[in-house]
Amino acid sequence: MNFRNRLYRFMQGRNGVDALAQFLNRSSLVCLIVAIVFTFLSLVFLRHEAVGASTVFRILYYVTYGIGIALMVLWIFRVFSRNVAKRQAENTRFLYRKQRIKRWFDAKKQQWKDRKTYKYFRCPQCRQRMRAPRHKGKIRVTCSKCQHVFLTKT
């Protein structure tokens, strides 16, 4: 039996790599790389006799290294876990939060693109975000969510 078949049989019934596991893996690698940078900075400041700065960078190294190792352990735990239903629920929550953040950034990107043609504002009562064409002067706006009527300048 070759290695591929053995690995396939070993991973049956386990969670495997999902979106949250990929995020944890990448985050742990970034933390470990930042820890290496802090080590380098610690040595540079120690060489220039800035002992205080060297100590700060050494502490930052230990913190980021610890976080990186903890994320890597969590990643390994998730990949080899046999409680697939629980891991899938965690992944679903992660994807939901990731999508919310992505929608927020997409809205800000669209707002930046439309900044010369539209004025963005919020309803003073329910905080619903709305937009109106620019250069129309003072306009009367009715909120589509709460039906509140107010005046705004575009």
Protein Blocks (a to p, Z undefined) as FASTA:
>chain_A
ZZklmmmmmmgopabjcfklmmmmmmmmmmmmmmmmmmmmmmmmmmnopaklmmmmmmmm
mmmmmmmmmmmmmmmmmmmpcblmlmmmmmmmmmmmmmmmmmmmmmmmmmmmmmmmpccd
ddfklopacdddehkbjaddddfklopacdddZZ
